[in-house]
Amino acid sequence: MLRSILAVLAGIAALSVTSFGIEAAVNAVFPNAPKALMFAYGFACVAFGGYVTARIAQRRPLPHTAVMALLQAGLTILAMFSPAGNHAPQAQWIATAMLTIPAALLGGALRQRSMRISNR
């Protein structure tokens, strides 16, 4: 149980750290970065978080990744309603929350696939 909780929290931490790090770098180079670029690195960071969750969970990686994805989608919706959330349109927040789920599951599936390949 503790490993499951840590796996989910580590996945969220991994995606948050990488996302904020990339965002800081992108904003320094491209102050008016296109939304497509923001979605692309956001998707990659969430997939990385899903991968981390699956790696730490070891057993039943995809259910753990799904929990991480749903929790992160919920956190994204909460951020939409925060005072700082007015910097982006509501539709963008909702799209981001919805894309969180397949992105995280992709990362978890990649980890699960790599485990199967290494066990051959």
N, C-alpha and C positions, 0 to 999 in steps of 0.2 A: 504493500500500500504506500509506504513512504517513497519507494523508488518511483512509483507511478506519479505521485505528486511532484517529486523533484524533476521527473522527466518533462512534465507539462510546464512547470515553472522555468526550467532551463531552456526549453524551446522558445518561450515568450521572451526570456531575457536575451537569448541569442538573436532573435529577429529584431528586437528593440535596439540592441547595441549596434548591430550592423546597419540597420535602417537609419538610425540617427547619425552614425558615422558617415555613411554614404551621402546622406542629405546635407550634412555640413560641408563635405567636400564639393558636392555638386553646386550648392548655393554659392560657394566661394568662387567657383569657376564660371558658372552660368547662373547669375542672379535671377534671371527670368526663365528658368528651365521649363521646357514644354511638359505638359501634363503626361504625355505618353512616356517620357523618360522617368518621371516620378512613379508611374504605375509599374514600369518595367523593373526598376530596382526594388520597389516595394514588393512586387510579386516574388522576385528572387530571394529577398530577405525572409519572407514568410515561408517559402519553400525550404530555405536553410533552417529555419526554426522547426519546421516539421521533420526535417532530417535529424536534427539534434534530439528532438523528442523521441523519435523512433529508435535512435541509437542508444539512448539512455534507458528507455523502457525495456528493450530487448525482447521480452515476450509480448505478444499481441501489439506490435508497433502501430498498426493503422488505427485501432480504437483509441490509443493514447494520442495519436496525432489528430484524430477527429475532435477529441476533447479540447486539445490545445487550440485547434482552429475555431471551434465554437466560442471558447473563452476569449480569444483574440478578436473575433468578430463582434462579440458583445462589448469588449473594451473600446473598439472603434466606434460603435454606436454611442457609447457613453461620452467619448471624446467629442462627438458631433454636437452634443448638447452642452458641452463645457463653454465657459466664456471665451476661451481661445479658439473654439471650433468655428467661429464665424469667418475665418480666413479662407474657407473653401465652401463651395455650394453644397447643399444637402445631398444632391444627387451623387456628387463625387464621394462623399462619405459612405453613402449606401452602397455604391458600386465597389468601393474599397473593401467594405465589410463582406460583401458577397464573394468577391474574388479571393478573400482570405482562405475560405474553406478549400476550394480546389488547389490553391497554391500550396497550402500546408500538406494536403493529402498527396500531392505530387512529390514533395520532399520525403514524406514518410514512405511512399511507394518506392522511391529511388533507393532509400536505405534498405528496405525489405528485399528489393531485388539484388542489391549488392551483397546482402547476407546469404541469399540463395546461391549466388554465383560463387562466393568464397567457400561455401560448404560442399561444393562439388568435388 
